[in-house]
Amino acid sequence: MQKPDQDLLFKGIVITLIGVAVLLGPYFARSPAVQELLTGGRVVGWFALVLGLALLGRYGLRRRARRQSEPRG
């Protein structure tokens, strides 16, 4: 695996996890102040989730293209 592909995969996973954490955080937070803070960040959570999934999709497309271009033997 090439370095740029590893970076893309890593960033995609991390950003997706951040998005999921921000979106699910209000349901697990015990403090009302933390719940309110995380609820206010919903747009950021959705943005992170979509961006992370887009990076993972780009990684998958690169991997598929590389596999198709390799000679079969």
mmCIF file of the N, C-alpha and C atoms, coordinates in Angstrom:
data_MODEL
# 
_entry.id   MODEL 
# 
loop_
_atom_site.group_PDB 
_atom_site.id 
_atom_site.type_symbol 
_atom_site.label_atom_id 
_atom_site.label_alt_id 
_atom_site.label_comp_id 
_atom_site.label_asym_id 
_atom_site.label_entity_id 
_atom_site.label_seq_id 
_atom_site.pdbx_PDB_ins_code 
_atom_site.Cartn_x 
_atom_site.Cartn_y 
_atom_site.Cartn_z 
_atom_site.occupancy 
_atom_site.B_iso_or_equiv 
_atom_site.pdbx_formal_charge 
_atom_site.auth_seq_id 
_atom_site.auth_comp_id 
_atom_site.auth_asym_id 
_atom_site.auth_atom_id 
_atom_site.pdbx_PDB_model_num 
ATOM 1   N N  . MET A 1 1  ? 0.848   -1.170  0.000   1.00 0.00 ? 1  MET A N  1 
ATOM 2   C CA . MET A 1 1  ? 0.000   0.000   0.000   1.00 0.00 ? 1  MET A CA 1 
ATOM 3   C C  . MET A 1 1  ? 0.900   1.241   0.000   1.00 0.00 ? 1  MET A C  1 
ATOM 4   N N  . GLN A 1 2  ? 0.557   2.202   -0.812  1.00 0.00 ? 2  GLN A N  1 
ATOM 5   C CA . GLN A 1 2  ? 1.350   3.409   -0.928  1.00 0.00 ? 2  GLN A CA 1 
ATOM 6   C C  . GLN A 1 2  ? 1.019   4.381   0.201   1.00 0.00 ? 2  GLN A C  1 
ATOM 7   N N  . LYS A 1 3  ? 1.981   5.245   0.510   1.00 0.00 ? 3  LYS A N  1 
ATOM 8   C CA . LYS A 1 3  ? 1.827   6.205   1.607   1.00 0.00 ? 3  LYS A CA 1 
ATOM 9   C C  . LYS A 1 3  ? 0.596   7.108   1.434   1.00 0.00 ? 3  LYS A C  1 
ATOM 10  N N  . PRO A 1 4  ? 0.355   7.719   0.244   1.00 0.00 ? 4  PRO A N  1 
ATOM 11  C CA . PRO A 1 4  ? -0.844  8.563   0.110   1.00 0.00 ? 4  PRO A CA 1 
ATOM 12  C C  . PRO A 1 4  ? -2.145  7.789   0.350   1.00 0.00 ? 4  PRO A C  1 
ATOM 13  N N  . ASP A 1 5  ? -2.170  6.527   -0.049  1.00 0.00 ? 5  ASP A N  1 
ATOM 14  C CA . ASP A 1 5  ? -3.364  5.716   0.171   1.00 0.00 ? 5  ASP A CA 1 
ATOM 15  C C  . ASP A 1 5  ? -3.557  5.414   1.659   1.00 0.00 ? 5  ASP A C  1 
ATOM 16  N N  . GLN A 1 6  ? -2.455  5.160   2.356   1.00 0.00 ? 6  GLN A N  1 
ATOM 17  C CA . GLN A 1 6  ? -2.537  4.925   3.795   1.00 0.00 ? 6  GLN A CA 1 
ATOM 18  C C  . GLN A 1 6  ? -3.054  6.163   4.509   1.00 0.00 ? 6  GLN A C  1 
ATOM 19  N N  . ASP A 1 7  ? -2.562  7.331   4.105   1.00 0.00 ? 7  ASP A N  1 
ATOM 20  C CA . ASP A 1 7  ? -3.019  8.579   4.713   1.00 0.00 ? 7  ASP A CA 1 
ATOM 21  C C  . ASP A 1 7  ? -4.509  8.805   4.454   1.00 0.00 ? 7  ASP A C  1 
ATOM 22  N N  . LEU A 1 8  ? -4.943  8.522   3.248   1.00 0.00 ? 8  LEU A N  1 
ATOM 23  C CA . LEU A 1 8  ? -6.350  8.699   2.898   1.00 0.00 ? 8  LEU A CA 1 
ATOM 24  C C  . LEU A 1 8  ? -7.238  7.775   3.730   1.00 0.00 ? 8  LEU A C  1 
ATOM 25  N N  . LEU A 1 9  ? -6.823  6.547   3.876   1.00 0.00 ? 9  LEU A N  1 
ATOM 26  C CA . LEU A 1 9  ? -7.576  5.580   4.675   1.00 0.00 ? 9  LEU A CA 1 
ATOM 27  C C  . LEU A 1 9  ? -7.622  6.013   6.139   1.00 0.00 ? 9  LEU A C  1 
ATOM 28  N N  . PHE A 1 10 ? -6.479  6.405   6.685   1.00 0.00 ? 10 PHE A N  1 
ATOM 29  C CA . PHE A 1 10 ? -6.404  6.821   8.084   1.00 0.00 ? 10 PHE A CA 1 
ATOM 30  C C  . PHE A 1 10 ? -7.286  8.045   8.341   1.00 0.00 ? 10 PHE A C  1 
ATOM 31  N N  . LYS A 1 11 ? -7.166  9.050   7.484   1.00 0.00 ? 11 LYS A N  1 
ATOM 32  C CA . LYS A 1 11 ? -7.967  10.266  7.651   1.00 0.00 ? 11 LYS A CA 1 
ATOM 33  C C  . LYS A 1 11 ? -9.453  9.969   7.524   1.00 0.00 ? 11 LYS A C  1 
ATOM 34  N N  . GLY A 1 12 ? -9.815  9.112   6.581   1.00 0.00 ? 12 GLY A N  1 
ATOM 35  C CA . GLY A 1 12 ? -11.216 8.751   6.406   1.00 0.00 ? 12 GLY A CA 1 
ATOM 36  C C  . GLY A 1 12 ? -11.798 8.084   7.635   1.00 0.00 ? 12 GLY A C  1 
ATOM 37  N N  . ILE A 1 13 ? -11.051 7.165   8.212   1.00 0.00 ? 13 ILE A N  1 
ATOM 38  C CA . ILE A 1 13 ? -11.526 6.451   9.406   1.00 0.00 ? 13 ILE A CA 1 
ATOM 39  C C  . ILE A 1 13 ? -11.647 7.404   10.589  1.00 0.00 ? 13 ILE A C  1 
ATOM 40  N N  . VAL A 1 14 ? -10.608 8.220   10.807  1.00 0.00 ? 14 VAL A N  1 
ATOM 41  C CA . VAL A 1 14 ? -10.611 9.118   11.961  1.00 0.00 ? 14 VAL A CA 1 
ATOM 42  C C  . VAL A 1 14 ? -11.728 10.158  11.859  1.00 0.00 ? 14 VAL A C  1 
ATOM 43  N N  . ILE A 1 15 ? -11.887 10.773  10.691  1.00 0.00 ? 15 ILE A N  1 
ATOM 44  C CA . ILE A 1 15 ? -12.915 11.802  10.536  1.00 0.00 ? 15 ILE A CA 1 
ATOM 45  C C  . ILE A 1 15 ? -14.314 11.199  10.649  1.00 0.00 ? 15 ILE A C  1 
ATOM 46  N N  . THR A 1 16 ? -14.497 9.999   10.125  1.00 0.00 ? 16 THR A N  1 
ATOM 47  C CA . THR A 1 16 ? -15.791 9.323   10.269  1.00 0.00 ? 16 THR A CA 1 
ATOM 48  C C  . THR A 1 16 ? -16.098 9.041   11.732  1.00 0.00 ? 16 THR A C  1 
ATOM 49  N N  . LEU A 1 17 ? -15.112 8.575   12.474  1.00 0.00 ? 17 LEU A N  1 
ATOM 50  C CA . LEU A 1 17 ? -15.320 8.305   13.900  1.00 0.00 ? 17 LEU A CA 1 
ATOM 51  C C  . LEU A 1 17 ? -15.622 9.580   14.681  1.00 0.00 ? 17 LEU A C  1 
ATOM 52  N N  . ILE A 1 18 ? -14.971 10.676  14.319  1.00 0.00 ? 18 ILE A N  1 
ATOM 53  C CA . ILE A 1 18 ? -15.259 11.956  14.975  1.00 0.00 ? 18 ILE A CA 1 
ATOM 54  C C  . ILE A 1 18 ? -16.709 12.362  14.705  1.00 0.00 ? 18 ILE A C  1 
ATOM 55  N N  . GLY A 1 19 ? -17.136 12.227  13.466  1.00 0.00 ? 19 GLY A N  1 
ATOM 56  C CA . GLY A 1 19 ? -18.517 12.565  13.128  1.00 0.00 ? 19 GLY A CA 1 
ATOM 57  C C  . GLY A 1 19 ? -19.522 11.725  13.898  1.00 0.00 ? 19 GLY A C  1 
ATOM 58  N N  . VAL A 1 20 ? -19.264 10.442  13.987  1.00 0.00 ? 20 VAL A N  1 
ATOM 59  C CA . VAL A 1 20 ? -20.165 9.553   14.732  1.00 0.00 ? 20 VAL A CA 1 
ATOM 60  C C  . VAL A 1 20 ? -20.172 9.928   16.219  1.00 0.00 ? 20 VAL A C  1 
ATOM 61  N N  . ALA A 1 21 ? -19.002 10.240  16.763  1.00 0.00 ? 21 ALA A N  1 
ATOM 62  C CA . ALA A 1 21 ? -18.918 10.609  18.177  1.00 0.00 ? 21 ALA A CA 1 
ATOM 63  C C  . ALA A 1 21 ? -19.688 11.896  18.458  1.00 0.00 ? 21 ALA A C  1 
ATOM 64  N N  . VAL A 1 22 ? -19.577 12.869  17.571  1.00 0.00 ? 22 VAL A N  1 
ATOM 65  C CA . VAL A 1 22 ? -20.288 14.130  17.779  1.00 0.00 ? 22 VAL A CA 1 
ATOM 66  C C  . VAL A 1 22 ? -21.798 13.915  17.658  1.00 0.00 ? 22 VAL A C  1 
ATOM 67  N N  . LEU A 1 23 ? -22.218 13.078  16.723  1.00 0.00 ? 23 LEU A N  1 
ATOM 68  C CA . LEU A 1 23 ? -23.655 12.848  16.543  1.00 0.00 ? 23 LEU A CA 1 
ATOM 69  C C  . LEU A 1 23 ? -24.266 12.010  17.672  1.00 0.00 ? 23 LEU A C  1 
ATOM 70  N N  . LEU A 1 24 ? -23.519 11.057  18.184  1.00 0.00 ? 24 LEU A N  1 
ATOM 71  C CA . LEU A 1 24 ? -24.045 10.188  19.236  1.00 0.00 ? 24 LEU A CA 1 
ATOM 72  C C  . LEU A 1 24 ? -23.739 10.689  20.641  1.00 0.00 ? 24 LEU A C  1 
ATOM 73  N N  . GLY A 1 25 ? -22.860 11.657  20.752  1.00 0.00 ? 25 GLY A N  1 
ATOM 74  C CA . GLY A 1 25 ? -22.441 12.170  22.049  1.00 0.00 ? 25 GLY A CA 1 
ATOM 75  C C  . GLY A 1 25 ? -23.567 12.637  22.947  1.00 0.00 ? 25 GLY A C  1 
ATOM 76  N N  . PRO A 1 26 ? -24.538 13.393  22.435  1.00 0.00 ? 26 PRO A N  1 
ATOM 77  C CA . PRO A 1 26 ? -25.604 13.865  23.326  1.00 0.00 ? 26 PRO A CA 1 
ATOM 78  C C  . PRO A 1 26 ? -26.402 12.739  23.991  1.00 0.00 ? 26 PRO A C  1 
ATOM 79  N N  . TYR A 1 27 ? -26.438 11.582  23.376  1.00 0.00 ? 27 TYR A N  1 
ATOM 80  C CA . TYR A 1 27 ? -27.197 10.469  23.949  1.00 0.00 ? 27 TYR A CA 1 
ATOM 81  C C  . TYR A 1 27 ? -26.446 9.777   25.086  1.00 0.00 ? 27 TYR A C  1 
ATOM 82  N N  . PHE A 1 28 ? -25.119 9.964   25.141  1.00 0.00 ? 28 PHE A N  1 
ATOM 83  C CA . PHE A 1 28 ? -24.316 9.296   26.161  1.00 0.00 ? 28 PHE A CA 1 
ATOM 84  C C  . PHE A 1 28 ? -23.764 10.255  27.211  1.00 0.00 ? 28 PHE A C  1 
ATOM 85  N N  . ALA A 1 29 ? -23.828 11.546  26.956  1.00 0.00 ? 29 ALA A N  1 
ATOM 86  C CA . ALA A 1 29 ? -23.314 12.531  27.910  1.00 0.00 ? 29 ALA A CA 1 
ATOM 87  C C  . ALA A 1 29 ? -24.257 12.625  29.110  1.00 0.00 ? 29 ALA A C  1 
ATOM 88  N N  . ARG A 1 30 ? -23.678 12.725  30.291  1.00 0.00 ? 30 ARG A N  1 
ATOM 89  C CA . ARG A 1 30 ? -24.495 12.785  31.506  1.00 0.00 ? 30 ARG A CA 1 
ATOM 90  C C  . ARG A 1 30 ? -24.797 14.226  31.904  1.00 0.00 ? 30 ARG A C  1 
ATOM 91  N N  . SER A 1 31 ? -23.883 15.094  31.618  1.00 0.00 ? 31 SER A N  1 
ATOM 92  C CA . SER A 1 31 ? -24.060 16.489  32.010  1.00 0.00 ? 31 SER A CA 1 
ATOM 93  C C  . SER A 1 31 ? -24.948 17.224  31.009  1.00 0.00 ? 31 SER A C  1 
ATOM 94  N N  . PRO A 1 32 ? -25.938 17.955  31.482  1.00 0.00 ? 32 PRO A N  1 
ATOM 95  C CA . PRO A 1 32 ? -26.784 18.719  30.557  1.00 0.00 ? 32 PRO A CA 1 
ATOM 96  C C  . PRO A 1 32 ? -25.994 19.748  29.742  1.00 0.00 ? 32 PRO A C  1 
ATOM 97  N N  . ALA A 1 33 ? -24.955 20.308  30.337  1.00 0.00 ? 33 ALA A N  1 
ATOM 98  C CA . ALA A 1 33 ? -24.136 21.288  29.611  1.00 0.00 ? 33 ALA A CA 1 
ATOM 99  C C  . ALA A 1 33 ? -23.405 20.627  28.439  1.00 0.00 ? 33 ALA A C  1 
ATOM 100 N N  . VAL A 1 34 ? -22.889 19.446  28.661  1.00 0.00 ? 34 VAL A N  1 
ATOM 101 C CA . VAL A 1 34 ? -22.193 18.718  27.592  1.00 0.00 ? 34 VAL A CA 1 
ATOM 102 C C  . VAL A 1 34 ? -23.195 18.274  26.534  1.00 0.00 ? 34 VAL A C  1 
ATOM 103 N N  . GLN A 1 35 ? -24.362 17.851  26.953  1.00 0.00 ? 35 GLN A N  1 
ATOM 104 C CA . GLN A 1 35 ? -25.401 17.463  25.989  1.00 0.00 ? 35 GLN A CA 1 
ATOM 105 C C  . GLN A 1 35 ? -25.769 18.637  25.096  1.00 0.00 ? 35 GLN A C  1 
ATOM 106 N N  . GLU A 1 36 ? -25.930 19.792  25.694  1.00 0.00 ? 36 GLU A N  1 
ATOM 107 C CA . GLU A 1 36 ? -26.280 20.989  24.922  1.00 0.00 ? 36 GLU A CA 1 
ATOM 108 C C  . GLU A 1 36 ? -25.154 21.368  23.958  1.00 0.00 ? 36 GLU A C  1 
ATOM 109 N N  . LEU A 1 37 ? -23.928 21.263  24.422  1.00 0.00 ? 37 LEU A N  1 
ATOM 110 C CA . LEU A 1 37 ? -22.778 21.583  23.580  1.00 0.00 ? 37 LEU A CA 1 
ATOM 111 C C  . LEU A 1 37 ? -22.707 20.656  22.374  1.00 0.00 ? 37 LEU A C  1 
ATOM 112 N N  . LEU A 1 38 ? -22.858 19.372  22.603  1.00 0.00 ? 38 LEU A N  1 
ATOM 113 C CA . LEU A 1 38 ? -22.781 18.404  21.509  1.00 0.00 ? 38 LEU A CA 1 
ATOM 114 C C  . LEU A 1 38 ? -23.983 18.495  20.577  1.00 0.00 ? 38 LEU A C  1 
ATOM 115 N N  . THR A 1 39 ? -25.139 18.818  21.112  1.00 0.00 ? 39 THR A N  1 
ATOM 116 C CA . THR A 1 39 ? -26.324 18.980  20.269  1.00 0.00 ? 39 THR A CA 1 
ATOM 117 C C  . THR A 1 39 ? -26.136 20.169  19.327  1.00 0.00 ? 39 THR A C  1 
ATOM 118 N N  . GLY A 1 40 ? -25.488 21.215  19.804  1.00 0.00 ? 40 GLY A N  1 
ATOM 119 C CA . GLY A 1 40 ? -25.213 22.378  18.963  1.00 0.00 ? 40 GLY A CA 1 
ATOM 120 C C  . GLY A 1 40 ? -24.234 22.081  17.844  1.00 0.00 ? 40 GLY A C  1 
ATOM 121 N N  . GLY A 1 41 ? -23.473 21.034  17.969  1.00 0.00 ? 41 GLY A N  1 
ATOM 122 C CA . GLY A 1 41 ? -22.489 20.679  16.955  1.00 0.00 ? 41 GLY A CA 1 
ATOM 123 C C  . GLY A 1 41 ? -22.979 19.654  15.951  1.00 0.00 ? 41 GLY A C  1 
ATOM 124 N N  . ARG A 1 42 ? -24.273 19.521  15.806  1.00 0.00 ? 42 ARG A N  1 
ATOM 125 C CA . ARG A 1 42 ? -24.840 18.525  14.889  1.00 0.00 ? 42 ARG A CA 1 
ATOM 126 C C  . ARG A 1 42 ? -24.374 18.714  13.453  1.00 0.00 ? 42 ARG A C  1 
ATOM 127 N N  . VAL A 1 43 ? -24.362 19.950  12.996  1.00 0.00 ? 43 VAL A N  1 
ATOM 128 C CA . VAL A 1 43 ? -23.957 20.224  11.610  1.00 0.00 ? 43 VAL A CA 1 
ATOM 129 C C  . VAL A 1 43 ? -22.510 19.790  11.401  1.00 0.00 ? 43 VAL A C  1 
ATOM 130 N N  . VAL A 1 44 ? -21.673 20.084  12.387  1.00 0.00 ? 44 VAL A N  1 
ATOM 131 C CA . VAL A 1 44 ? -20.264 19.686  12.301  1.00 0.00 ? 44 VAL A CA 1 
ATOM 132 C C  . VAL A 1 44 ? -20.145 18.165  12.281  1.00 0.00 ? 44 VAL A C  1 
ATOM 133 N N  . GLY A 1 45 ? -20.948 17.496  13.077  1.00 0.00 ? 45 GLY A N  1 
ATOM 134 C CA . GLY A 1 45 ? -20.922 16.032  13.103  1.00 0.00 ? 45 GLY A CA 1 
ATOM 135 C C  . GLY A 1 45 ? -21.317 15.435  11.765  1.00 0.00 ? 45 GLY A C  1 
ATOM 136 N N  . TRP A 1 46 ? -22.378 15.965  11.167  1.00 0.00 ? 46 TRP A N  1 
ATOM 137 C CA . TRP A 1 46 ? -22.800 15.464  9.847   1.00 0.00 ? 46 TRP A CA 1 
ATOM 138 C C  . TRP A 1 46 ? -21.745 15.754  8.789   1.00 0.00 ? 46 TRP A C  1 
ATOM 139 N N  . PHE A 1 47 ? -21.144 16.949  8.862   1.00 0.00 ? 47 PHE A N  1 
ATOM 140 C CA . PHE A 1 47 ? -20.107 17.296  7.896   1.00 0.00 ? 47 PHE A CA 1 
ATOM 141 C C  . PHE A 1 47 ? -18.926 16.329  8.022   1.00 0.00 ? 47 PHE A C  1 
ATOM 142 N N  . ALA A 1 48 ? -18.498 16.058  9.246   1.00 0.00 ? 48 ALA A N  1 
ATOM 143 C CA . ALA A 1 48 ? -17.380 15.146  9.462   1.00 0.00 ? 48 ALA A CA 1 
ATOM 144 C C  . ALA A 1 48 ? -17.723 13.733  8.983   1.00 0.00 ? 48 ALA A C  1 
ATOM 145 N N  . LEU A 1 49 ? -18.933 13.305  9.233   1.00 0.00 ? 49 LEU A N  1 
ATOM 146 C CA . LEU A 1 49 ? -19.344 11.966  8.802   1.00 0.00 ? 49 LEU A CA 1 
ATOM 147 C C  . LEU A 1 49 ? -19.328 11.849  7.278   1.00 0.00 ? 49 LEU A C  1 
ATOM 148 N N  . VAL A 1 50 ? -19.901 12.830  6.613   1.00 0.00 ? 50 VAL A N  1 
ATOM 149 C CA . VAL A 1 50 ? -19.940 12.800  5.142   1.00 0.00 ? 50 VAL A CA 1 
ATOM 150 C C  . VAL A 1 50 ? -18.530 12.911  4.558   1.00 0.00 ? 50 VAL A C  1 
ATOM 151 N N  . LEU A 1 51 ? -17.720 13.800  5.110   1.00 0.00 ? 51 LEU A N  1 
ATOM 152 C CA . LEU A 1 51 ? -16.351 13.956  4.621   1.00 0.00 ? 51 LEU A CA 1 
ATOM 153 C C  . LEU A 1 51 ? -15.548 12.677  4.819   1.00 0.00 ? 51 LEU A C  1 
ATOM 154 N N  . GLY A 1 52 ? -15.670 12.066  5.982   1.00 0.00 ? 52 GLY A N  1 
ATOM 155 C CA . GLY A 1 52 ? -14.952 10.821  6.245   1.00 0.00 ? 52 GLY A CA 1 
ATOM 156 C C  . GLY A 1 52 ? -15.378 9.708   5.306   1.00 0.00 ? 52 GLY A C  1 
ATOM 157 N N  . LEU A 1 53 ? -16.665 9.595   5.057   1.00 0.00 ? 53 LEU A N  1 
ATOM 158 C CA . LEU A 1 53 ? -17.147 8.560   4.128   1.00 0.00 ? 53 LEU A CA 1 
ATOM 159 C C  . LEU A 1 53 ? -16.693 8.844   2.696   1.00 0.00 ? 53 LEU A C  1 
ATOM 160 N N  . ALA A 1 54 ? -16.620 10.121  2.332   1.00 0.00 ? 54 ALA A N  1 
ATOM 161 C CA . ALA A 1 54 ? -16.123 10.477  0.999   1.00 0.00 ? 54 ALA A CA 1 
ATOM 162 C C  . ALA A 1 54 ? -14.654 10.096  0.854   1.00 0.00 ? 54 ALA A C  1 
ATOM 163 N N  . LEU A 1 55 ? -13.859 10.323  1.882   1.00 0.00 ? 55 LEU A N  1 
ATOM 164 C CA . LEU A 1 55 ? -12.448 9.932   1.838   1.00 0.00 ? 55 LEU A CA 1 
ATOM 165 C C  . LEU A 1 55 ? -12.299 8.415   1.746   1.00 0.00 ? 55 LEU A C  1 
ATOM 166 N N  . LEU A 1 56 ? -13.126 7.693   2.475   1.00 0.00 ? 56 LEU A N  1 
ATOM 167 C CA . LEU A 1 56 ? -13.077 6.229   2.390   1.00 0.00 ? 56 LEU A CA 1 
ATOM 168 C C  . LEU A 1 56 ? -13.512 5.744   1.009   1.00 0.00 ? 56 LEU A C  1 
ATOM 169 N N  . GLY A 1 57 ? -14.503 6.409   0.422   1.00 0.00 ? 57 GLY A N  1 
ATOM 170 C CA . GLY A 1 57 ? -14.915 6.065   -0.938  1.00 0.00 ? 57 GLY A CA 1 
ATOM 171 C C  . GLY A 1 57 ? -13.809 6.323   -1.940  1.00 0.00 ? 57 GLY A C  1 
ATOM 172 N N  . ARG A 1 58 ? -13.111 7.436   -1.777  1.00 0.00 ? 58 ARG A N  1 
ATOM 173 C CA . ARG A 1 58 ? -11.985 7.758   -2.668  1.00 0.00 ? 58 ARG A CA 1 
ATOM 174 C C  . ARG A 1 58 ? -10.879 6.718   -2.529  1.00 0.00 ? 58 ARG A C  1 
ATOM 175 N N  . TYR A 1 59 ? -10.618 6.301   -1.305  1.00 0.00 ? 59 TYR A N  1 
ATOM 176 C CA . TYR A 1 59 ? -9.628  5.246   -1.078  1.00 0.00 ? 59 TYR A CA 1 
ATOM 177 C C  . TYR A 1 59 ? -10.036 3.960   -1.802  1.00 0.00 ? 59 TYR A C  1 
ATOM 178 N N  . GLY A 1 60 ? -11.308 3.592   -1.701  1.00 0.00 ? 60 GLY A N  1 
ATOM 179 C CA . GLY A 1 60 ? -11.787 2.382   -2.369  1.00 0.00 ? 60 GLY A CA 1 
ATOM 180 C C  . GLY A 1 60 ? -11.667 2.465   -3.879  1.00 0.00 ? 60 GLY A C  1 
ATOM 181 N N  . LEU A 1 61 ? -11.975 3.626   -4.438  1.00 0.00 ? 61 LEU A N  1 
ATOM 182 C CA . LEU A 1 61 ? -11.839 3.796   -5.893  1.00 0.00 ? 61 LEU A CA 1 
ATOM 183 C C  . LEU A 1 61 ? -10.388 3.693   -6.337  1.00 0.00 ? 61 LEU A C  1 
ATOM 184 N N  . ARG A 1 62 ? -9.481  4.290   -5.578  1.00 0.00 ? 62 ARG A N  1 
ATOM 185 C CA . ARG A 1 62 ? -8.056  4.191   -5.921  1.00 0.00 ? 62 ARG A CA 1 
ATOM 186 C C  . ARG A 1 62 ? -7.578  2.750   -5.855  1.00 0.00 ? 62 ARG A C  1 
ATOM 187 N N  . ARG A 1 63 ? -8.008  2.053   -4.820  1.00 0.00 ? 63 ARG A N  1 
ATOM 188 C CA . ARG A 1 63 ? -7.577  0.663   -4.649  1.00 0.00 ? 63 ARG A CA 1 
ATOM 189 C C  . ARG A 1 63 ? -8.101  -0.211  -5.790  1.00 0.00 ? 63 ARG A C  1 
ATOM 190 N N  . ARG A 1 64 ? -9.363  0.004   -6.163  1.00 0.00 ? 64 ARG A N  1 
ATOM 191 C CA . ARG A 1 64 ? -9.938  -0.776  -7.258  1.00 0.00 ? 64 ARG A CA 1 
ATOM 192 C C  . ARG A 1 64 ? -9.234  -0.481  -8.583  1.00 0.00 ? 64 ARG A C  1 
ATOM 193 N N  . ALA A 1 65 ? -8.932  0.786   -8.834  1.00 0.00 ? 65 ALA A N  1 
ATOM 194 C CA . ALA A 1 65 ? -8.243  1.157   -10.066 1.00 0.00 ? 65 ALA A CA 1 
ATOM 195 C C  . ALA A 1 65 ? -6.849  0.541   -10.118 1.00 0.00 ? 65 ALA A C  1 
ATOM 196 N N  . ARG A 1 66 ? -6.152  0.519   -8.992  1.00 0.00 ? 66 ARG A N  1 
ATOM 197 C CA . ARG A 1 66 ? -4.816  -0.063  -8.957  1.00 0.00 ? 66 ARG A CA 1 
ATOM 198 C C  . ARG A 1 66 ? -4.877  -1.570  -9.191  1.00 0.00 ? 66 ARG A C  1 
ATOM 199 N N  . ARG A 1 67 ? -5.877  -2.227  -8.634  1.00 0.00 ? 67 ARG A N  1 
ATOM 200 C CA . ARG A 1 67 ? -6.002  -3.673  -8.832  1.00 0.00 ? 67 ARG A CA 1 
ATOM 201 C C  . ARG A 1 67 ? -6.318  -4.019  -10.283 1.00 0.00 ? 67 ARG A C  1 
ATOM 202 N N  . GLN A 1 68 ? -7.114  -3.196  -10.936 1.00 0.00 ? 68 GLN A N  1 
ATOM 203 C CA . GLN A 1 68 ? -7.448  -3.459  -12.329 1.00 0.00 ? 68 GLN A CA 1 
ATOM 204 C C  . GLN A 1 68 ? -6.282  -3.184  -13.263 1.00 0.00 ? 68 GLN A C  1 
ATOM 205 N N  . SER A 1 69 ? -5.379  -2.281  -12.874 1.00 0.00 ? 69 SER A N  1 
ATOM 206 C CA . SER A 1 69 ? -4.258  -1.950  -13.738 1.00 0.00 ? 69 SER A CA 1 
ATOM 207 C C  . SER A 1 69 ? -3.084  -2.910  -13.566 1.00 0.00 ? 69 SER A C  1 
ATOM 208 N N  . GLU A 1 70 ? -3.075  -3.702  -12.492 1.00 0.00 ? 70 GLU A N  1 
ATOM 209 C CA . GLU A 1 70 ? -2.001  -4.662  -12.282 1.00 0.00 ? 70 GLU A CA 1 
ATOM 210 C C  . GLU A 1 70 ? -2.163  -5.831  -13.239 1.00 0.00 ? 70 GLU A C  1 
ATOM 211 N N  . PRO A 1 71 ? -1.037  -6.320  -13.752 1.00 0.00 ? 71 PRO A N  1 
ATOM 212 C CA . PRO A 1 71 ? -1.120  -7.506  -14.622 1.00 0.00 ? 71 PRO A CA 1 
ATOM 213 C C  . PRO A 1 71 ? -1.508  -8.749  -13.815 1.00 0.00 ? 71 PRO A C  1 
ATOM 214 N N  . ARG A 1 72 ? -2.316  -9.543  -14.424 1.00 0.00 ? 72 ARG A N  1 
ATOM 215 C CA . ARG A 1 72 ? -2.772  -10.774 -13.758 1.00 0.00 ? 72 ARG A CA 1 
ATOM 216 C C  . ARG A 1 72 ? -1.885  -11.918 -14.185 1.00 0.00 ? 72 ARG A C  1 
ATOM 217 N N  . GLY A 1 73 ? -1.527  -12.726 -13.246 1.00 0.00 ? 73 GLY A N  1 
ATOM 218 C CA . GLY A 1 73 ? -0.626  -13.792 -13.612 1.00 0.00 ? 73 GLY A CA 1 
ATOM 219 C C  . GLY A 1 73 ? -0.876  -15.008 -12.937 1.00 0.00 ? 73 GLY A C  1 
# 
